[in-house]
Amino acid sequence: MYKLSIMRKYFFTAMFLTLLISCNSSDKNEDITLKQAFKDIFYIGTALSEEQILGEDEAAIEVVKSNFNSITAENIMKSEVMQPIEGEFDFTLSDKFVEFGEQNDMQIIGHTLIWHSQAPDWFFVDENGDDVSPEVLTQRMRSHILTIAGRYKGRIHGWDVVNEAIEDDGSWRKSKFYEILGEDFIRIAFELAHEADPDAELYYNDYSMANEGRRNRVVSMVKALQEQGVKIDGIGMQGHLNLNSPSIEDYEKSIQEFADLGVKIMITELDLSVLPSVRSNDGANVKSTFEYNEKINPYKDGLSKEVEEKQYQRYTDFFKLFVKYQDNIDRVTLWGVNDAQSWKNDWPVEGRTDYTLLFDRNNKPKEVVKDIINIVSNNN
Ligand code: G3I
């Protein structure tokens, strides 16, 4: 009898201590921020808007400083902003962006040197409006890349050198870069970026990278660049997700095939839309937009619990996948700080209310942030 009472006492003490530790550990998780949780796993980044770079969004900036250790310029380093007129560079915003990153000891990512979209019209035409020659376009790329990447030499960790050169089916996008220079514009861009800043990492970045056609073309493109001795350090998988696509399996297959190339993988523009797709594959091709109607904006007054839980499950499933490949994934960047900033509120349909990111419109962390942090805290 006596023994039994001792054993019972030990059992309840052990139970109490376990409960206390588990409560403490989850309380402990309460205080851990994203960058603290992932400090030994991969960089956790966010995209900064113009307002945030100008310091006009203090609440969002506080979220950035506490939760992220990598920053990407969402828009202000695109060629139409950096060189709106040939030979006239505007570094006002990009200087502030880089200074913010240095002042806060963050990894700084340049986005993007060569992209068919948001490129100024003058880039591809002569004074008569006709396409320029391959030589002239190459010279314009040289001037653009060496001036910008050269200015931030040694200060920017990595560049999205070429963005979105490949279509869903794996064919080359018929951009002006492609029409005038062929696929060789990609090699030229990477070689110029390396010349401008030999120590910067150089990435190819694209969306819908779980698509088999794009995956296969990216693999063959990277292999070709490697065979030509071109420095390419990583592949950026943008990560613009929906509730039902892409599948984890397809995404994982791309991670595996890109990792087999011996380059780093970055999830560069992660967000998760809950809104109904307006066509089969939303992708992220900014050129396609659609008419507004109430039916495709079902959550303007808030998310249903069911949809919220579905989104949270998708976010944790993808973060579990990223942690599984932490030896290959160097960075996961959210494409914005809070839901109000998300490009998906106005693309592919203007005026909708989406809930794509990890912090809400009041800059508060969503429930899912705790779940994401627990993925790594519980593993350690
Ligand atoms: O800055 C101007 C402002 O002066 C003007 O008053 C206003 C209204 O015309 O437009 C503002 O520029 C907008 C810019 O975002 C800054 O807000 C552009 O019109 C708008 O097209 C641009 O959208 C960006 C889009 O790329 C196109 O550049 C989105 O914010 C940005 O999230 C999105 O990001 C892209 C990545 O760079 C590449 N991968 C796909 C991803 C989503 O499209």
Boltz pocket constraint, residues with backbone or C-beta under 6 A from the ligand:
constraints:
  - pocket:
      binder: B
      contacts: [[A, 74], [A, 75], [A, 78], [A, 118], [A, 163], [A, 207], [A, 238], [A, 269], [A, 284], [A, 285], [A, 286], [A, 335], [A, 341], [A, 343]]
      max_distance: 6.0
